[in-house]
Amino acid sequence: MEKFLIAGLKTEYDILYDRLKEHSEPYKADFDGEPDIRIELTEEDYIKRQEKTPKAPLDIIEYVAVGTVFNRELMNHNGIMLHSSCVEKDGYAYLFSADCGTGKSTHTHLWLKNLSGTRIINDDKPALRLEDDVWYAHGTPFSGKHNESTNAKVPVRAIVFIERAEKNEVSRLDTAEAIKLIFKQLLTARDREIGFKLLENVDLLLTKVPVFLLKCNMEDEAAITSYNEIERLIKNEN
């Protein structure tokens, strides 16, 4: 099996197709001992999955299947994968999440364009892990069709849910509102035990990381307003 270091976890899996190979390249590692996560999927597994979705090519099926198993195992290491676009600014990670087509990637690219000291950590499924009482965002190979990802570990500053609007404004979400939105953007688990672990991890996340609602257009000013307002609200709370 090939070896990778993903979200600080020693991970092993075999790769059959080019998509996952390209996405996984920055995460290759050499380590001794047992892995934290071993993903044992075969071509036969992918072919069986393709029977349920015959229009999906095998390279996509492999990419999704490996990511799904990694997410499941991540939950046992104080982690979750949140469907979001994660950008780093000045040493902190900001995660923007929304339903597909809302514009989360567009918004993070407005940050890259208009705010200095920014870079993309992951444009689709960053891993969040609680380590030494701090939540960190990590790049992962599961980075969407454009494969925008950085193998980096950055402390999480905020999670932000996006709604399209004409006027740019930010508000703090309470726990009940945040939970509803977060669970819409998680890869959930059918297994009862893992499901309880997911609930535990989300609860730990919400005790440490503020969650906001951003109503915005897709103009340059949206990035500047969102950053300034998020920082203002966080500083006022502190």
N, C-alpha and C positions, 0 to 999 in steps of 0.2 A: 504494500500500500504506500501511496505517496504521503508525505508529511507536510503539515501546514500549521502555522500559528495564527489562529483567528480569535479575536477578542481575548487574547492572552491565554487561550486554551490550546494545548497540544492536540491536534486533530489529524486523523488519518482517513483517507478515502481514495479509491481508485477513480481515474478519469478515463472515459471512453471517447468523448466527443470534444470538438474544438471550443465550443462556447464556454463550458466550465473550465477547460484548460486555460483559456485566455484570462478569464476572470480570477482564477486562483493563483496565477503566476506571482503576483506581488506578495502572496502569503506563504510561499514555500519556506520551509524551515528544516533544520536538522536537529533532532533531539534524541536523547536516550530514554530508555524506560517506557513504561506503558503510557499510551495517550490518555488525555482526559475524555476525548470523544473519538470513537471509532464508528465510521459509517460504512456498513457492509451492504451495499447494493450492487446488483449485477445487471448485465444486459438483459437477462431474462426478466428481471423485475421491471425494467423500463418497457419492454415489449408488452408485458401484461398490462401495464398502465396505459400504454398506447391503445389497447383494445377498447378502453373506455372513452378515449379522446383521439379517434383515428386521424384527425386532421393535424394533430400536434406532432412535429418532428421529434425524433429521439433526442436530439441535442437539447431541446427545450425541456423535455420530460426529465432528463438527467439533471439539468440545472435546477429545476423546481424541486425534484425529489430530494436531492442532496441538501438543498436549503431548508426544506421542511424538516428533515431529520435533525439537521444541525440546530434548528430552532427548538425542537423538542428537547434535545439534550442540553441546550443552553439554559433551559429553565431550572435544571438541577445544579447550575453553577451561578445562582443568583442573577439570572439574566432574562431578558426578553428581546425579541426583534420587533421593532415598531415600523410599520409601513410609513415611511417618511423620507424627506430629503433633509440631510443633516449638513449644516455648514458651520465651520469654525471661524470665529472672529476673536482676535486678540487672546487666544488661548482658551476660549470657552466654546462649547458646542450648543447650537440652537437647532432644534428639530422642528421642521414644518410638516404637518400631516393634514391630509384631506382625502376625500373621495377622489378616485381617478378622474382626471380631466379638470379638476378645480384650478390647478396651477401652482402646486407646491414647488415643482422643479423650476418653473418660470420665476417664482418669487425668490428662491435661493440664488438663481443666476442674476437677479437684480441686486442682491447683496454683493455678489462678486464684482459686478460692474460699478457699483456706487459706494461701497464701503471698503476702505483700506483694511489690510490685515485679515483677509478672508480667504478660505479655500473650502472646497467640497470634501467632506469626510465620506459620505455615501449618499447616493441619490435615490435609493429605493428601500433598502432594509438594513439600516445600521443595527448593530448589536448594542444593547445597553446592559451594563453589568455593575452591580454593587460591589465595590472593592475598598476595604478599609474605611467603610462608612461613607463612601463617596460614590455617586453614580457617574460612570464614564460612558461615553459614546465611542464605539470602535467601528472602523471600516470593516466591511466583509466582502467576500467574493460575490455576494448576492445583491448586485448593484444596479439592476435594471438593464434595459436594452442598450443604453449608451455606455454602460460599464464605467460610470464615474464614481471612483472610490479611491480612498487613500488609506494605506495600512497605518493607522494612527490611533492613539488613545487620548481622548480629550474630555475633561470634566464637563458634565452637562449643566448648562445655565438655565435653559427653559425648554419646554415643549409648547408648541404653538399650533393651534388648529386654524385653518384658513377657510374663510367664506368670501365669495366674490361680492363686491359692493362698489359703489361709486366713490364713497368717502373712505379714507383710511383711518381706522381707529382700532385701539387695542383695549381689551378688558380682561381682568383676572377671572378665571373660572373657579367655582367652588368644587369640592371633592366629588359631589354627586354628578355635576355636569361633566367634570373631567373624566370620570370613570366611563360614562356612556360613550364619549367620543373615543377614548383610548381603546376600548374593547372592539369598536368597529374597525380598528386599524391593526389589530393583532392577528397573528396566526394562532388560532385557538387549538386546543387539544381535545380529542375525544376521550382519551384515557382519564379516568376519574382522579387518579393520584397526581398526574401531571396537571390536570385542571386546577386542583387545589394549590399546587405549587405556583401556577400562573397567577392565581388570585393573591397569593402571599407576596409574590414579587411586585405586582402592580401596587399593592398596598404600601410596600416599602418605598417604591418609586414616588408615590404621591406624598409621602411624609417628608421627602427631601427636595423634590423638584417642582417648582411652580408651573402651572399650566395656564395658558392664555388663549383667548379667541382673538384672531386678527381678521377684521373685515377690511378688505382692500381691493383696489384696482390693480392693474398690472403695469403701472407706470413707474418710472424711476423713483418718484417721491415715496412710493409705498415701502420700499426697502429702508429708506432713511427714517420715515415715520415709525415703522415697526421696531427698528432697533432702538431708537430714542425712547419710545414709549415703554417697551419691555424693560429697559434699564431703569427708567424713572420709577416704574411700579415696583420693581425688585428693590431698589434702594429705599423707597418709601416704606416698604414692609420691614426692612432691616433697621 
